[in-house]
Amino acid sequence: MLAALSVICYTIPYIMILRKTYRFKNWDRWDYELDDAVKSFFSASKQWPNILLANGSTLEQIDQIENEKREEENTEPQSVNSFSTAKYSLDFCEAEEVADESFSLIFDSDPEGENEDEEPVPEEDNL
C-alpha cells in the first residue's frame, strides 16, 4: 500500500537583477532600437526589463529628439522619463557610469526595494 506524502513548499523571496548594455546607432530611430534591445533582452532572459540606465548626455539626446517632434506638432517640450508598450514599461534613470550613446537595460524583480535583502544593480553586464 502506498502512503500519502504531504509536501510543504516555502517560498523564499529571491531578488534577481539582470543587466545588459546596448548602444544607439541611429538617433532618428532610437525608439525602434530601444524596442529591439528590449526584445533581445527578453529573448536572452525570459524577463522584460523594467529600468533603463543612461548617462545625462544620452537622456538629453532622447529629450531633444522627442522635443523636436513635439515642436512640429505645436506641443510643449517635455522630459522623457519612461517608455512603454503593451508588453513592458521602462523607467528611465540617470547613471553617469554608462558610456555616451549607450544604455543599460535592467530587470529588477524588486524595483521598489521593498525586500530587506535588496541587491545592488550590477556594475557590469550579467546577461
A tleap script that builds the chain and sets N, CA, C and O, in Angstrom:
source leaprc.protein.ff14SB
mol = sequence {
  NMET LEU ALA ALA LEU SER VAL ILE CYS TYR
  THR ILE PRO TYR ILE MET ILE LEU ARG LYS
  THR TYR ARG PHE LYS ASN TRP ASP ARG TRP
  ASP TYR GLU LEU ASP ASP ALA VAL LYS SER
  PHE PHE SER ALA SER LYS GLN TRP PRO ASN
  ILE LEU LEU ALA ASN GLY SER THR LEU GLU
  GLN ILE ASP GLN ILE GLU ASN GLU LYS ARG
  GLU GLU GLU ASN THR GLU PRO GLN SER VAL
  ASN SER PHE SER THR ALA LYS TYR SER LEU
  ASP PHE CYS GLU ALA GLU GLU VAL ALA ASP
  GLU SER PHE SER LEU ILE PHE ASP SER ASP
  PRO GLU GLY GLU ASN GLU ASP GLU GLU PRO
  VAL PRO GLU GLU ASP ASN CLEU
}
set mol.1.N position { 0.837 -1.168 0.000 }
set mol.1.CA position { 0.000 0.000 0.000 }
set mol.1.C position { 0.891 1.243 0.000 }
set mol.1.O position { 1.863 1.302 0.753 }
set mol.2.N position { 0.578 2.219 -0.820 }
set mol.2.CA position { 1.352 3.445 -0.909 }
set mol.2.C position { 0.874 4.428 0.138 }
set mol.2.O position { -0.328 4.607 0.340 }
set mol.3.N position { 1.800 5.046 0.786 }
set mol.3.CA position { 1.461 6.059 1.794 }
set mol.3.C position { 1.354 7.413 1.112 }
set mol.3.O position { 2.113 7.724 0.194 }
set mol.4.N position { 0.421 8.195 1.563 }
set mol.4.CA position { 0.279 9.558 1.030 }
set mol.4.C position { 1.392 10.407 1.630 }
set mol.4.O position { 1.716 10.294 2.813 }
set mol.5.N position { 1.944 11.224 0.822 }
set mol.5.CA position { 3.057 12.068 1.247 }
set mol.5.C position { 2.657 13.519 1.086 }
set mol.5.O position { 2.250 13.939 0.003 }
set mol.6.N position { 2.769 14.270 2.131 }
set mol.6.CA position { 2.471 15.697 2.071 }
set mol.6.C position { 3.778 16.460 1.944 }
set mol.6.O position { 4.751 16.187 2.648 }
set mol.7.N position { 3.780 17.402 1.050 }
set mol.7.CA position { 4.962 18.223 0.859 }
set mol.7.C position { 4.571 19.668 1.105 }
set mol.7.O position { 3.599 20.172 0.542 }
set mol.8.N position { 5.329 20.310 1.936 }
set mol.8.CA position { 5.095 21.721 2.218 }
set mol.8.C position { 6.200 22.506 1.519 }
set mol.8.O position { 7.386 22.253 1.730 }
set mol.9.N position { 5.807 23.437 0.706 }
set mol.9.CA position { 6.775 24.269 -0.006 }
set mol.9.C position { 6.781 25.651 0.619 }
set mol.9.O position { 5.728 26.223 0.901 }
set mol.10.N position { 7.937 26.163 0.826 }
set mol.10.CA position { 8.096 27.515 1.338 }
set mol.10.C position { 8.619 28.394 0.212 }
set mol.10.O position { 9.530 28.015 -0.525 }
set mol.11.N position { 8.041 29.545 0.098 }
set mol.11.CA position { 8.516 30.482 -0.904 }
set mol.11.C position { 9.562 31.375 -0.256 }
set mol.11.O position { 9.291 32.094 0.706 }
set mol.12.N position { 10.743 31.307 -0.803 }
set mol.12.CA position { 11.831 32.147 -0.316 }
set mol.12.C position { 11.938 33.336 -1.255 }
set mol.12.O position { 12.138 33.158 -2.457 }
set mol.13.N position { 11.808 34.543 -0.725 }
set mol.13.CA position { 11.917 35.687 -1.620 }
set mol.13.C position { 13.300 35.722 -2.269 }
set mol.13.O position { 14.325 35.675 -1.588 }
set mol.14.N position { 13.303 35.802 -3.570 }
set mol.14.CA position { 14.554 35.795 -4.316 }
set mol.14.C position { 14.590 37.058 -5.157 }
set mol.14.O position { 13.676 37.320 -5.939 }
set mol.15.N position { 15.617 37.816 -4.998 }
set mol.15.CA position { 15.761 39.047 -5.753 }
set mol.15.C position { 16.719 38.778 -6.898 }
set mol.15.O position { 17.819 38.256 -6.712 }
set mol.16.N position { 16.274 39.144 -8.075 }
set mol.16.CA position { 17.097 38.936 -9.251 }
set mol.16.C position { 17.251 40.279 -9.965 }
set mol.16.O position { 16.272 40.986 -10.205 }
set mol.17.N position { 18.484 40.611 -10.294 }
set mol.17.CA position { 18.752 41.817 -11.065 }
set mol.17.C position { 19.649 41.431 -12.237 }
set mol.17.O position { 20.751 40.913 -12.058 }
set mol.18.N position { 19.147 41.695 -13.435 }
set mol.18.CA position { 19.883 41.391 -14.658 }
set mol.18.C position { 20.218 42.693 -15.366 }
set mol.18.O position { 19.453 43.655 -15.307 }
set mol.19.N position { 21.371 42.720 -16.041 }
set mol.19.CA position { 21.806 43.933 -16.737 }
set mol.19.C position { 22.450 43.572 -18.074 }
set mol.19.O position { 23.242 42.634 -18.164 }
set mol.20.N position { 22.094 44.335 -19.111 }
set mol.20.CA position { 22.712 44.194 -20.435 }
set mol.20.C position { 22.798 45.577 -21.055 }
set mol.20.O position { 21.825 46.331 -21.034 }
set mol.21.N position { 23.959 45.917 -21.608 }
set mol.21.CA position { 24.190 47.247 -22.169 }
set mol.21.C position { 24.167 47.192 -23.693 }
set mol.21.O position { 24.679 46.260 -24.313 }
set mol.22.N position { 23.565 48.209 -24.264 }
set mol.22.CA position { 23.417 48.345 -25.718 }
set mol.22.C position { 23.884 49.737 -26.120 }
set mol.22.O position { 24.135 50.587 -25.266 }
set mol.23.N position { 23.998 49.965 -27.430 }
set mol.23.CA position { 24.435 51.265 -27.947 }
set mol.23.C position { 23.479 51.731 -29.043 }
set mol.23.O position { 23.109 50.963 -29.931 }
set mol.24.N position { 23.091 52.994 -28.964 }
set mol.24.CA position { 22.283 53.572 -30.032 }
set mol.24.C position { 23.160 53.767 -31.263 }
set mol.24.O position { 24.296 54.231 -31.160 }
set mol.25.N position { 22.623 53.406 -32.433 }
set mol.25.CA position { 23.367 53.567 -33.687 }
set mol.25.C position { 22.749 54.646 -34.568 }
set mol.25.O position { 23.462 55.346 -35.287 }
set mol.26.N position { 21.430 54.782 -34.516 }
set mol.26.CA position { 20.717 55.741 -35.359 }
set mol.26.C position { 19.738 56.508 -34.480 }
set mol.26.O position { 18.673 55.998 -34.133 }
set mol.27.N position { 20.100 57.725 -34.125 }
set mol.27.CA position { 19.284 58.503 -33.191 }
set mol.27.C position { 17.883 58.775 -33.707 }
set mol.27.O position { 16.953 58.899 -32.910 }
set mol.28.N position { 17.705 58.872 -35.018 }
set mol.28.CA position { 16.368 59.107 -35.563 }
set mol.28.C position { 15.431 57.934 -35.291 }
set mol.28.O position { 14.209 58.077 -35.334 }
set mol.29.N position { 16.014 56.783 -35.013 }
set mol.29.CA position { 15.224 55.575 -34.749 }
set mol.29.C position { 15.490 55.039 -33.340 }
set mol.29.O position { 15.399 53.835 -33.101 }
set mol.30.N position { 15.817 55.933 -32.419 }
set mol.30.CA position { 16.180 55.498 -31.069 }
set mol.30.C position { 15.106 54.625 -30.442 }
set mol.30.O position { 15.425 53.652 -29.758 }
set mol.31.N position { 13.823 54.959 -30.666 }
set mol.31.CA position { 12.742 54.204 -30.042 }
set mol.31.C position { 12.641 52.788 -30.615 }
set mol.31.O position { 12.343 51.845 -29.882 }
set mol.32.N position { 12.886 52.635 -31.914 }
set mol.32.CA position { 12.880 51.299 -32.523 }
set mol.32.C position { 14.086 50.490 -32.044 }
set mol.32.O position { 13.973 49.296 -31.764 }
set mol.33.N position { 15.233 51.150 -31.953 }
set mol.33.CA position { 16.426 50.452 -31.450 }
set mol.33.C position { 16.234 50.017 -30.001 }
set mol.33.O position { 16.655 48.928 -29.609 }
set mol.34.N position { 15.599 50.871 -29.214 }
set mol.34.CA position { 15.327 50.513 -27.821 }
set mol.34.C position { 14.387 49.318 -27.772 }
set mol.34.O position { 14.628 48.378 -27.014 }
set mol.35.N position { 13.324 49.336 -28.562 }
set mol.35.CA position { 12.387 48.224 -28.587 }
set mol.35.C position { 13.075 46.927 -29.018 }
set mol.35.O position { 12.813 45.870 -28.443 }
set mol.36.N position { 13.950 46.997 -30.021 }
set mol.36.CA position { 14.702 45.809 -30.446 }
set mol.36.C position { 15.590 45.290 -29.318 }
set mol.36.O position { 15.686 44.081 -29.108 }
set mol.37.N position { 16.240 46.204 -28.590 }
set mol.37.CA position { 17.102 45.800 -27.478 }
set mol.37.C position { 16.279 45.135 -26.367 }
set mol.37.O position { 16.709 44.141 -25.780 }
set mol.38.N position { 15.111 45.682 -26.086 }
set mol.38.CA position { 14.241 45.090 -25.059 }
set mol.38.C position { 13.846 43.672 -25.467 }
set mol.38.O position { 13.857 42.762 -24.638 }
set mol.39.N position { 13.503 43.485 -26.719 }
set mol.39.CA position { 13.126 42.153 -27.194 }
set mol.39.C position { 14.308 41.189 -27.130 }
set mol.39.O position { 14.132 40.013 -26.809 }
set mol.40.N position { 15.504 41.673 -27.431 }
set mol.40.CA position { 16.712 40.853 -27.314 }
set mol.40.C position { 16.955 40.458 -25.861 }
set mol.40.O position { 17.293 39.310 -25.570 }
set mol.41.N position { 16.781 41.411 -24.957 }
set mol.41.CA position { 16.931 41.161 -23.521 }
set mol.41.C position { 15.953 40.066 -23.086 }
set mol.41.O position { 16.328 39.121 -22.393 }
set mol.42.N position { 14.696 40.211 -23.507 }
set mol.42.CA position { 13.680 39.224 -23.136 }
set mol.42.C position { 14.021 37.847 -23.700 }
set mol.42.O position { 13.872 36.834 -23.017 }
set mol.43.N position { 14.476 37.817 -24.943 }
set mol.43.CA position { 14.834 36.555 -25.578 }
set mol.43.C position { 15.931 35.828 -24.797 }
set mol.43.O position { 15.909 34.603 -24.675 }
set mol.44.N position { 16.886 36.595 -24.271 }
set mol.44.CA position { 18.007 36.001 -23.534 }
set mol.44.C position { 17.649 35.622 -22.105 }
set mol.44.O position { 18.226 34.687 -21.551 }
set mol.45.N position { 16.694 36.346 -21.495 }
set mol.45.CA position { 16.445 36.149 -20.058 }
set mol.45.C position { 15.048 35.652 -19.704 }
set mol.45.O position { 14.820 35.183 -18.589 }
set mol.46.N position { 14.114 35.751 -20.644 }
set mol.46.CA position { 12.696 35.454 -20.384 }
set mol.46.C position { 12.096 36.414 -19.350 }
set mol.46.O position { 11.097 36.100 -18.704 }
set mol.47.N position { 12.708 37.564 -19.208 }
set mol.47.CA position { 12.208 38.631 -18.323 }
set mol.47.C position { 12.176 39.930 -19.127 }
set mol.47.O position { 13.106 40.215 -19.882 }
set mol.48.N position { 11.121 40.711 -18.970 }
set mol.48.CA position { 11.087 42.033 -19.589 }
set mol.48.C position { 11.845 42.999 -18.694 }
set mol.48.O position { 11.596 43.026 -17.488 }
set mol.49.N position { 12.755 43.788 -19.233 }
set mol.49.CA position { 13.439 44.776 -18.392 }
set mol.49.C position { 12.435 45.820 -17.905 }
set mol.49.O position { 11.414 46.057 -18.550 }
set mol.50.N position { 12.733 46.441 -16.763 }
set mol.50.CA position { 11.824 47.462 -16.238 }
set mol.50.C position { 12.528 48.785 -15.951 }
set mol.50.O position { 11.894 49.744 -15.511 }
set mol.51.N position { 13.831 48.837 -16.197 }
set mol.51.CA position { 14.599 50.060 -15.957 }
set mol.51.C position { 15.579 50.266 -17.116 }
set mol.51.O position { 16.178 49.311 -17.612 }
set mol.52.N position { 15.731 51.510 -17.533 }
set mol.52.CA position { 16.760 51.889 -18.494 }
set mol.52.C position { 17.711 52.833 -17.782 }
set mol.52.O position { 17.287 53.844 -17.224 }
set mol.53.N position { 18.996 52.505 -17.800 }
set mol.53.CA position { 20.030 53.384 -17.255 }
set mol.53.C position { 20.782 54.016 -18.408 }
set mol.53.O position { 21.157 53.332 -19.360 }
set mol.54.N position { 21.003 55.321 -18.327 }
set mol.54.CA position { 21.803 56.021 -19.335 }
set mol.54.C position { 22.395 57.259 -18.681 }
set mol.54.O position { 21.882 57.743 -17.672 }
set mol.55.N position { 23.477 57.770 -19.259 }
set mol.55.CA position { 24.061 58.975 -18.671 }
set mol.55.C position { 23.236 60.200 -19.089 }
set mol.55.O position { 22.375 60.110 -19.964 }
set mol.56.N position { 23.507 61.317 -18.464 }
set mol.56.CA position { 22.742 62.532 -18.702 }
set mol.56.C position { 22.763 62.982 -20.147 }
set mol.56.O position { 21.743 63.435 -20.668 }
set mol.57.N position { 23.904 62.866 -20.801 }
set mol.57.CA position { 24.038 63.278 -22.199 }
set mol.57.C position { 23.132 62.449 -23.112 }
set mol.57.O position { 22.488 62.991 -24.010 }
set mol.58.N position { 23.087 61.160 -22.884 }
set mol.58.CA position { 22.249 60.271 -23.687 }
set mol.58.C position { 20.776 60.569 -23.455 }
set mol.58.O position { 19.998 60.634 -24.407 }
set mol.59.N position { 20.390 60.751 -22.203 }
set mol.59.CA position { 18.992 61.083 -21.905 }
set mol.59.C position { 18.601 62.433 -22.503 }
set mol.59.O position { 17.481 62.598 -22.986 }
set mol.60.N position { 19.518 63.394 -22.472 }
set mol.60.CA position { 19.250 64.702 -23.076 }
set mol.60.C position { 19.071 64.582 -24.588 }
set mol.60.O position { 18.242 65.284 -25.167 }
set mol.61.N position { 19.834 63.705 -25.232 }
set mol.61.CA position { 19.698 63.488 -26.678 }
set mol.61.C position { 18.304 62.947 -26.996 }
set mol.61.O position { 17.674 63.387 -27.958 }
set mol.62.N position { 17.826 62.008 -26.203 }
set mol.62.CA position { 16.470 61.474 -26.392 }
set mol.62.C position { 15.445 62.599 -26.220 }
set mol.62.O position { 14.529 62.740 -27.030 }
set mol.63.N position { 15.606 63.395 -25.165 }
set mol.63.CA position { 14.698 64.530 -24.936 }
set mol.63.C position { 14.699 65.479 -26.124 }
set mol.63.O position { 13.640 65.919 -26.573 }
set mol.64.N position { 15.880 65.795 -26.633 }
set mol.64.CA position { 15.996 66.738 -27.744 }
set mol.64.C position { 15.255 66.225 -28.979 }
set mol.64.O position { 14.525 66.980 -29.622 }
set mol.65.N position { 15.440 64.956 -29.311 }
set mol.65.CA position { 14.780 64.371 -30.478 }
set mol.65.C position { 13.262 64.401 -30.306 }
set mol.65.O position { 12.533 64.784 -31.221 }
set mol.66.N position { 12.801 63.999 -29.144 }
set mol.66.CA position { 11.363 63.970 -28.900 }
set mol.66.C position { 10.769 65.373 -28.849 }
set mol.66.O position { 9.639 65.579 -29.295 }
set mol.67.N position { 11.505 66.334 -28.318 }
set mol.67.CA position { 11.001 67.706 -28.260 }
set mol.67.C position { 10.973 68.358 -29.638 }
set mol.67.O position { 10.128 69.216 -29.897 }
set mol.68.N position { 11.880 67.965 -30.522 }
set mol.68.CA position { 11.813 68.441 -31.905 }
set mol.68.C position { 10.522 67.950 -32.562 }
set mol.68.O position { 9.886 68.687 -33.316 }
set mol.69.N position { 10.137 66.702 -32.274 }
set mol.69.CA position { 8.873 66.167 -32.798 }
set mol.69.C position { 7.692 66.938 -32.210 }
set mol.69.O position { 6.736 67.246 -32.923 }
set mol.70.N position { 7.753 67.249 -30.923 }
set mol.70.CA position { 6.669 67.995 -30.274 }
set mol.70.C position { 6.553 69.408 -30.833 }
set mol.70.O position { 5.459 69.958 -30.960 }
set mol.71.N position { 7.703 69.979 -31.162 }
set mol.71.CA position { 7.721 71.324 -31.740 }
set mol.71.C position { 6.963 71.331 -33.068 }
set mol.71.O position { 6.194 72.251 -33.348 }
set mol.72.N position { 7.186 70.300 -33.879 }
set mol.72.CA position { 6.480 70.188 -35.155 }
set mol.72.C position { 4.976 70.035 -34.946 }
set mol.72.O position { 4.180 70.453 -35.787 }
set mol.73.N position { 4.591 69.432 -33.820 }
set mol.73.CA position { 3.173 69.215 -33.507 }
set mol.73.C position { 2.598 70.338 -32.646 }
set mol.73.O position { 1.447 70.269 -32.215 }
set mol.74.N position { 3.402 71.373 -32.397 }
set mol.74.CA position { 2.996 72.506 -31.550 }
set mol.74.C position { 2.565 72.086 -30.148 }
set mol.74.O position { 1.564 72.578 -29.627 }
set mol.75.N position { 3.315 71.183 -29.546 }
set mol.75.CA position { 3.052 70.789 -28.155 }
set mol.75.C position { 4.231 71.188 -27.285 }
set mol.75.O position { 5.327 71.444 -27.783 }
set mol.76.N position { 3.996 71.236 -25.991 }
set mol.76.CA position { 5.008 71.675 -25.031 }
set mol.76.C position { 6.167 70.679 -24.937 }
set mol.76.O position { 5.952 69.467 -24.978 }
set mol.77.N position { 7.393 71.191 -24.810 }
set mol.77.CA position { 8.539 70.294 -24.591 }
set mol.77.C position { 8.407 69.561 -23.246 }
set mol.77.O position { 7.874 70.099 -22.276 }
set mol.78.N position { 8.894 68.353 -23.222 }
set mol.78.CA position { 8.860 67.543 -22.006 }
set mol.78.C position { 10.132 66.714 -21.909 }
set mol.78.O position { 10.854 66.525 -22.888 }
set mol.79.N position { 10.382 66.231 -20.715 }
set mol.79.CA position { 11.479 65.306 -20.499 }
set mol.79.C position { 10.928 63.885 -20.583 }
set mol.79.O position { 9.910 63.568 -19.967 }
set mol.80.N position { 11.603 63.040 -21.346 }
set mol.80.CA position { 11.176 61.648 -21.476 }
set mol.80.C position { 11.704 60.893 -20.258 }
set mol.80.O position { 12.913 60.838 -20.035 }
set mol.81.N position { 10.794 60.311 -19.470 }
set mol.81.CA position { 11.245 59.599 -18.279 }
set mol.81.C position { 10.783 58.146 -18.242 }
set mol.81.O position { 11.009 57.440 -17.258 }
set mol.82.N position { 10.130 57.699 -19.329 }
set mol.82.CA position { 9.720 56.304 -19.407 }
set mol.82.C position { 9.424 55.940 -20.860 }
set mol.82.O position { 9.343 56.804 -21.734 }
set mol.83.N position { 9.268 54.657 -21.090 }
set mol.83.CA position { 8.975 54.133 -22.423 }
set mol.83.C position { 8.115 52.900 -22.213 }
set mol.83.O position { 8.508 51.991 -21.483 }
set mol.84.N position { 6.950 52.855 -22.841 }
set mol.84.CA position { 6.024 51.742 -22.604 }
set mol.84.C position { 5.454 51.190 -23.894 }
set mol.84.O position { 5.268 51.906 -24.878 }
set mol.85.N position { 5.183 49.906 -23.860 }
set mol.85.CA position { 4.427 49.231 -24.911 }
set mol.85.C position { 3.380 48.373 -24.191 }
set mol.85.O position { 3.255 48.436 -22.967 }
set mol.86.N position { 2.641 47.585 -24.944 }
set mol.86.CA position { 1.641 46.706 -24.333 }
set mol.86.C position { 2.286 45.608 -23.479 }
set mol.86.O position { 1.642 45.053 -22.589 }
set mol.87.N position { 3.567 45.294 -23.756 }
set mol.87.CA position { 4.227 44.179 -23.059 }
set mol.87.C position { 5.165 44.598 -21.931 }
set mol.87.O position { 5.449 43.801 -21.037 }
set mol.88.N position { 5.643 45.827 -21.961 }
set mol.88.CA position { 6.618 46.238 -20.952 }
set mol.88.C position { 6.587 47.740 -20.741 }
set mol.88.O position { 6.045 48.500 -21.544 }
set mol.89.N position { 7.188 48.136 -19.634 }
set mol.89.CA position { 7.329 49.555 -19.306 }
set mol.89.C position { 8.705 49.753 -18.683 }
set mol.89.O position { 9.106 49.018 -17.780 }
set mol.90.N position { 9.423 50.762 -19.184 }
set mol.90.CA position { 10.756 51.077 -18.672 }
set mol.90.C position { 10.741 52.437 -17.997 }
set mol.90.O position { 10.228 53.406 -18.557 }
set mol.91.N position { 11.296 52.511 -16.811 }
set mol.91.CA position { 11.555 53.795 -16.161 }
set mol.91.C position { 12.975 54.202 -16.505 }
set mol.91.O position { 13.896 53.393 -16.398 }
set mol.92.N position { 13.164 55.463 -16.922 }
set mol.92.CA position { 14.491 55.960 -17.267 }
set mol.92.C position { 15.163 56.505 -16.016 }
set mol.92.O position { 14.567 57.275 -15.263 }
set mol.93.N position { 16.412 56.098 -15.802 }
set mol.93.CA position { 17.193 56.561 -14.658 }
set mol.93.C position { 18.574 57.002 -15.141 }
set mol.93.O position { 19.166 56.385 -16.026 }
set mol.94.N position { 19.064 58.064 -14.547 }
set mol.94.CA position { 20.378 58.574 -14.918 }
set mol.94.C position { 21.468 57.833 -14.161 }
set mol.94.O position { 21.391 57.642 -12.948 }
set mol.95.N position { 22.490 57.420 -14.915 }
set mol.95.CA position { 23.637 56.720 -14.336 }
set mol.95.C position { 24.862 57.128 -15.144 }
set mol.95.O position { 25.058 56.658 -16.265 }
set mol.96.N position { 25.675 57.994 -14.578 }
set mol.96.CA position { 26.804 58.568 -15.321 }
set mol.96.C position { 27.862 57.544 -15.714 }
set mol.96.O position { 28.684 57.824 -16.586 }
set mol.97.N position { 27.863 56.370 -15.098 }
set mol.97.CA position { 28.876 55.368 -15.450 }
set mol.97.C position { 28.596 54.697 -16.797 }
set mol.97.O position { 29.471 54.025 -17.343 }
set mol.98.N position { 27.384 54.871 -17.340 }
set mol.98.CA position { 27.062 54.299 -18.645 }
set mol.98.C position { 27.665 55.197 -19.727 }
set mol.98.O position { 27.533 56.420 -19.663 }
set mol.99.N position { 28.323 54.598 -20.713 }
set mol.99.CA position { 29.007 55.351 -21.772 }
set mol.99.C position { 28.026 56.185 -22.598 }
set mol.99.O position { 26.844 55.857 -22.699 }
set mol.100.N position { 28.538 57.264 -23.184 }
set mol.100.CA position { 27.728 58.096 -24.075 }
set mol.100.C position { 27.122 57.245 -25.181 }
set mol.100.O position { 27.752 56.321 -25.695 }
set mol.101.N position { 25.891 57.576 -25.534 }
set mol.101.CA position { 25.137 56.919 -26.603 }
set mol.101.C position { 24.834 55.456 -26.307 }
set mol.101.O position { 24.432 54.712 -27.201 }
set mol.102.N position { 25.022 55.045 -25.070 }
set mol.102.CA position { 24.730 53.676 -24.650 }
set mol.102.C position { 23.648 53.697 -23.584 }
set mol.102.O position { 23.351 54.735 -22.993 }
set mol.103.N position { 23.070 52.534 -23.353 }
set mol.103.CA position { 22.075 52.391 -22.294 }
set mol.103.C position { 22.122 50.965 -21.773 }
set mol.103.O position { 22.416 50.027 -22.513 }
set mol.104.N position { 21.832 50.821 -20.504 }
set mol.104.CA position { 21.756 49.504 -19.894 }
set mol.104.C position { 20.299 49.204 -19.575 }
set mol.104.O position { 19.599 50.011 -18.963 }
set mol.105.N position { 19.863 48.037 -19.999 }
set mol.105.CA position { 18.535 47.574 -19.618 }
set mol.105.C position { 18.680 46.718 -18.378 }
set mol.105.O position { 19.583 45.888 -18.273 }
set mol.106.N position { 17.774 46.938 -17.443 }
set mol.106.CA position { 17.809 46.253 -16.156 }
set mol.106.C position { 16.486 45.557 -15.920 }
set mol.106.O position { 15.424 46.144 -16.129 }
set mol.107.N position { 16.542 44.307 -15.486 }
set mol.107.CA position { 15.374 43.665 -14.898 }
set mol.107.C position { 15.647 43.579 -13.412 }
set mol.107.O position { 16.631 42.974 -12.988 }
set mol.108.N position { 14.785 44.178 -12.629 }
set mol.108.CA position { 14.892 44.140 -11.169 }
set mol.108.C position { 13.603 43.533 -10.647 }
set mol.108.O position { 12.533 44.120 -10.809 }
set mol.109.N position { 13.688 42.361 -10.021 }
set mol.109.CA position { 12.498 41.692 -9.506 }
set mol.109.C position { 11.871 42.450 -8.339 }
set mol.109.O position { 10.734 42.171 -7.960 }
set mol.110.N position { 12.597 43.399 -7.770 }
set mol.110.CA position { 12.092 44.217 -6.664 }
set mol.110.C position { 12.456 45.685 -6.910 }
set mol.110.O position { 13.235 46.267 -6.155 }
set mol.111.N position { 11.889 46.285 -7.972 }
set mol.111.CA position { 12.317 47.641 -8.342 }
set mol.111.C position { 12.005 48.713 -7.298 }
set mol.111.O position { 12.646 49.764 -7.274 }
set mol.112.N position { 11.035 48.451 -6.450 }
set mol.112.CA position { 10.682 49.423 -5.408 }
set mol.112.C position { 11.547 49.263 -4.163 }
set mol.112.O position { 11.469 50.082 -3.248 }
set mol.113.N position { 12.378 48.206 -4.120 }
set mol.113.CA position { 13.267 47.990 -2.977 }
set mol.113.C position { 12.527 47.650 -1.698 }
set mol.113.O position { 12.942 48.056 -0.613 }
set mol.114.N position { 11.425 46.902 -1.817 }
set mol.114.CA position { 10.610 46.576 -0.642 }
set mol.114.C position { 11.184 45.425 0.170 }
set mol.114.O position { 10.842 45.277 1.343 }
set mol.115.N position { 12.045 44.608 -0.423 }
set mol.115.CA position { 12.640 43.483 0.284 }
set mol.115.C position { 13.858 43.960 1.063 }
set mol.115.O position { 14.644 44.769 0.569 }
set mol.116.N position { 14.009 43.464 2.260 }
set mol.116.CA position { 15.131 43.873 3.120 }
set mol.116.C position { 16.487 43.463 2.547 }
set mol.116.O position { 17.498 44.108 2.825 }
set mol.117.N position { 16.513 42.394 1.751 }
set mol.117.CA position { 17.759 41.863 1.208 }
set mol.117.C position { 18.034 42.430 -0.182 }
set mol.117.O position { 18.432 41.699 -1.089 }
set mol.118.N position { 17.822 43.716 -0.342 }
set mol.118.CA position { 17.958 44.357 -1.645 }
set mol.118.C position { 19.369 44.200 -2.210 }
set mol.118.O position { 20.366 44.427 -1.525 }
set mol.119.N position { 19.415 43.808 -3.471 }
set mol.119.CA position { 20.682 43.651 -4.178 }
set mol.119.C position { 21.004 44.947 -4.920 }
set mol.119.O position { 20.091 45.612 -5.409 }
set mol.120.N position { 22.273 45.317 -5.014 }
set mol.120.CA position { 22.623 46.489 -5.826 }
set mol.120.C position { 22.581 46.130 -7.310 }
set mol.120.O position { 22.703 44.961 -7.674 }
set mol.121.N position { 22.410 47.129 -8.154 }
set mol.121.CA position { 22.457 46.907 -9.600 }
set mol.121.C position { 23.885 46.514 -9.955 }
set mol.121.O position { 24.828 47.193 -9.548 }
set mol.122.N position { 24.060 45.429 -10.707 }
set mol.122.CA position { 25.417 45.027 -11.089 }
set mol.122.C position { 26.127 46.134 -11.868 }
set mol.122.O position { 25.508 46.829 -12.674 }
set mol.123.N position { 27.401 46.289 -11.628 }
set mol.123.CA position { 28.185 47.315 -12.333 }
set mol.123.C position { 28.519 46.904 -13.750 }
set mol.123.O position { 28.812 47.756 -14.589 }
set mol.124.N position { 28.478 45.603 -14.033 }
set mol.124.CA position { 28.781 45.092 -15.367 }
set mol.124.C position { 27.629 44.215 -15.828 }
set mol.124.O position { 26.816 43.764 -15.021 }
set mol.125.N position { 27.566 43.976 -17.134 }
set mol.125.CA position { 26.532 43.126 -17.681 }
set mol.125.C position { 26.636 41.722 -17.099 }
set mol.125.O position { 27.734 41.194 -16.925 }
set mol.126.N position { 25.507 41.130 -16.804 }
set mol.126.CA position { 25.479 39.762 -16.305 }
set mol.126.C position { 24.485 38.902 -17.091 }
set mol.126.O position { 24.037 37.856 -16.622 }
set mol.127.N position { 24.161 39.361 -18.272 }
set mol.127.CA position { 23.232 38.633 -19.119 }
set mol.127.C position { 23.861 38.408 -20.480 }
set mol.127.O position { 23.239 37.806 -21.355 }
savepdb mol mol.pdb
quit
